[in-house]
Amino acid sequence: MEIWPAIDLRHGKPVRLKQGDYDRQTIFGDDPVEFAKRWQDAGAKRLHLVDLDAARGDDPERNRDAAKRIVEATGLPCQLGGGVRDEAAIELLLGLGLTRLVVGSQALKQPAWFASMCDRYPDQLAAGIDARDGMVATDGWLETSTTPAIELAQDLRSRTANIAAIIYTDIARDGMMSGPNFDGLAQMASATDIPLVASGGVTTLEDVRQLVEMDMPAAIIGRSLYDGAMNLEDVVKIASDL
C-alpha cells in the first residue's frame, strides 16, 4: 500500500484543519519544506499536498511557491489538490513539477470536462471525492451536493479510462483522529476499478493494518503524523511501502 503523508498549505505554511473547518486550524510551523524533508527522511516515497487557499478561492500564490520548493527540495513524486478548476491551472501546476493533480468540485460539476482533461493528461489527474454522509461535498467542503459519491465515481469511469485514482475522503473523519470509514471505503472500492486512495481519519497502526488487509492501493495520512500518534517509519513498514 502506498503511503502519502499530507502537507496542507495555507498562506504558504503547513497547517491542519478539523473536518475542513478553516476556523479550526492548527499551524505546524513556517516552512512546509521542513516537513517534506522530515517525511522523506522517515521513508516517504511520495507526498500529498493540499492548497487550502485555492480550494476556497483565495490567492494561491504562496502555496504554489511552497509546492514548487517541496518538489525541488525532495525530488519526490507529489500530488496536489485544491482549486484545480480549469486547464490553465492544470498546465501551471504540472509545470511546477507536480506528478499528479486532484480535481474535486469540477469533477462533480463538469464531469465531461474532467473526463476530457483525463484523456488529455492521462494518469496525471485524480478525482477528489469528498463525502458527507455518502454525498459529495464541494467548494472546500462548504457545500454538500445531492450526488452519491459512488454514483459520481461510476459516472467518471464510464466517461474515461485515463483517470489516475480516486482520493476518497470521509469529511466526518478528517482530522478527528477517529479512524477511517472502512465500510464507506469498501463500498467505494467495489464500485469501480479505479485505484482508490483512502483519506481521512487514518489514526493508528491498526487502521493501517486494516487498510492493508482490505487491499487498499494507497492511503493519505495527516494529523496523526503531526501529532505523533504514529511514526511514519512504522506506517511504511506495515504498508510494505519500502
C-alpha positions in Angstrom: 0.0 0.0 0.0 1.4 3.4 -1.0 1.6 5.9 1.9 1.1 9.6 1.1 2.0 11.9 4.0 -0.1 15.0 3.7 1.1 18.6 3.8 -1.8 21.0 3.9 -0.8 24.5 2.9 -2.4 27.8 3.9 -0.7 31.2 3.2 2.4 29.1 2.4 2.5 27.5 5.9 1.8 23.8 6.9 -1.5 23.6 8.7 -4.2 21.0 9.5 -7.9 21.7 9.7 -10.5 19.7 11.6 -13.3 18.5 9.3 -12.2 21.1 6.7 -13.2 23.9 9.0 -10.9 26.9 8.4 -11.8 28.3 11.8 -10.4 25.0 13.4 -6.8 25.3 12.2 -3.5 24.3 13.7 -0.3 25.8 12.3 2.6 23.4 12.4 5.4 25.8 11.6 6.6 28.3 9.0 8.3 26.2 6.3 6.5 23.2 4.7 9.7 22.1 3.1 10.9 21.2 6.6 8.0 18.8 7.0 8.5 17.4 3.5 12.1 16.6 4.2 11.2 15.1 7.6 8.7 12.7 5.9 11.2 11.9 3.2 13.9 11.0 5.9 11.3 8.8 7.6 10.8 6.8 4.5 8.1 8.6 2.5 8.4 8.0 -1.3 5.7 10.4 -2.3 3.8 13.4 -0.8 0.2 14.7 -0.9 -0.1 18.5 -0.9 -3.3 20.5 -0.4 -3.8 24.1 -1.4 -6.3 25.3 1.1 -6.3 28.8 -0.2 -7.1 27.8 -3.8 -9.7 25.4 -2.5 -11.9 28.3 -1.3 -10.9 30.9 -3.9 -8.2 32.7 -2.0 -4.8 33.7 -3.6 -2.8 30.5 -4.1 0.5 32.1 -5.0 2.3 31.4 -1.7 1.1 27.8 -1.7 2.1 27.2 -5.2 5.6 28.6 -4.4 5.7 26.2 -1.4 4.7 23.3 -3.6 7.4 24.1 -6.1 10.0 24.3 -3.4 8.9 20.9 -1.9 9.2 19.3 -5.3 12.7 20.7 -5.9 13.9 20.0 -2.3 12.8 16.4 -2.2 12.6 15.1 -5.7 9.7 13.0 -4.6 6.5 12.5 -6.7 4.0 15.0 -5.3 0.3 15.3 -6.0 -1.6 18.4 -5.2 -5.3 19.1 -4.7 -7.3 22.3 -4.1 -8.6 24.8 -6.6 -7.8 22.8 -9.7 -10.7 24.2 -11.7 -9.5 24.8 -15.3 -7.0 23.7 -17.8 -4.8 26.7 -17.2 -4.4 25.7 -13.6 -3.6 22.1 -14.7 -0.9 23.3 -17.0 0.6 25.7 -14.5 0.7 23.1 -11.7 2.1 20.3 -13.8 4.7 22.8 -14.9 5.8 23.2 -11.3 6.9 19.6 -11.4 3.9 18.1 -9.6 3.3 14.5 -10.7 -0.5 14.3 -10.2 -3.3 16.7 -9.5 -6.5 16.1 -7.6 -9.7 17.7 -9.1 -12.6 17.9 -6.7 -15.5 20.2 -7.3 -15.1 20.4 -11.0 -15.2 16.6 -11.4 -18.7 16.7 -10.0 -19.9 19.9 -11.6 -18.4 19.3 -15.1 -17.7 15.5 -15.4 -17.5 15.7 -19.2 -14.8 18.4 -18.9 -12.9 16.4 -16.3 -13.0 13.3 -18.4 -11.7 15.2 -21.4 -8.8 16.5 -19.2 -8.0 13.0 -18.0 -7.8 12.0 -21.7 -5.5 14.9 -22.4 -3.4 14.4 -19.4 -3.6 10.6 -18.9 -2.8 9.2 -15.4 -2.0 12.7 -14.2 -5.4 13.6 -12.8 -7.2 12.1 -9.9 -10.8 12.7 -8.7 -11.0 14.0 -5.2 -14.3 12.7 -4.0 -15.1 14.1 -0.5 -18.2 12.7 1.1 -20.5 13.8 3.9 -23.0 11.1 4.8 -22.2 9.4 1.5 -23.0 12.6 -0.6 -20.3 14.5 -2.5 -19.2 17.7 -0.7 -17.8 20.6 -2.9 -16.3 24.0 -2.7 -13.8 23.4 0.0 -16.4 21.2 1.8 -18.6 24.3 2.3 -21.4 22.7 0.2 -23.0 19.3 0.1 -24.5 18.0 -3.2 -27.3 15.6 -3.8 -25.0 13.2 -5.7 -24.0 10.0 -4.0 -20.2 9.6 -4.0 -20.4 6.1 -5.5 -22.5 7.3 -8.4 -20.0 10.0 -9.2 -17.2 7.5 -9.3 -19.1 5.2 -11.6 -20.0 8.1 -13.9 -16.4 9.3 -14.2 -15.2 5.7 -15.0 -17.9 5.5 -17.7 -16.5 8.6 -19.3 -12.7 7.9 -19.3 -10.2 5.2 -18.9 -7.4 7.6 -18.1 -8.4 8.7 -14.6 -5.3 8.1 -12.3 -7.1 7.5 -9.0 -9.9 8.4 -6.7 -9.0 10.2 -3.5 -11.9 9.3 -1.2 -12.3 11.4 2.0 -15.0 11.0 4.6 -15.3 14.5 6.0 -16.6 13.4 9.3 -13.4 11.5 9.9 -10.9 14.0 8.6 -8.6 15.5 11.2 -10.7 14.0 14.0 -8.3 11.1 14.9 -11.3 8.7 14.9 -10.3 6.1 12.3 -11.4 5.8 8.7 -14.9 4.9 7.5 -13.9 1.4 6.5 -17.4 0.5 5.3 -17.6 3.5 3.0 -14.1 2.7 1.6 -15.1 -0.9 0.9 -18.2 0.2 -0.9 -16.3 2.7 -3.0 -13.6 0.2 -3.7 -16.1 -2.3 -5.1 -18.0 0.3 -7.1 -15.3 0.8 -9.8 -11.9 -0.5 -10.8 -10.3 3.0 -10.4 -7.4 2.8 -7.9 -8.6 4.1 -4.6 -6.7 6.3 -2.1 -8.1 6.3 1.5 -8.1 9.7 3.1 -9.3 11.0 6.4 -9.1 9.6 9.9 -6.2 7.1 9.5 -5.0 7.4 13.1 -3.5 4.2 14.4 -1.2 1.4 13.2 -4.2 -0.9 13.4 -6.0 1.4 11.0 -3.1 1.0 8.6 -3.1 -2.8 9.0 -6.8 -3.0 8.3 -6.4 -1.0 5.1 -3.6 -3.3 4.0 -5.9 -6.3 4.7 -8.6 -4.6 2.5 -6.0 -4.4 -0.3 -6.3 -0.7 -0.3 -3.9 0.6 -3.0 -2.9 3.8 -1.1 -3.6 5.9 1.9 -3.1 9.6 2.8 -2.1 10.2 6.4 -2.1 13.6 8.0 -2.8 14.8 11.5 -1.7 11.5 13.2 1.8 12.0 11.9 1.9 15.7 13.1 0.5 14.9 16.5 2.9 12.0 17.0 0.1 9.4 17.2 2.0 7.3 14.7 5.6 7.2 13.4 5.9 7.3 9.7 8.7 4.6 9.8 6.2 2.2 11.4 3.5 3.0 8.9 5.8 2.5 6.0 6.8 -0.9 7.3 3.3 -2.1 7.9 2.3 -0.9 4.4 5.4 -2.6 3.0 5.9 0.7 1.1 9.7 0.3 1.4 
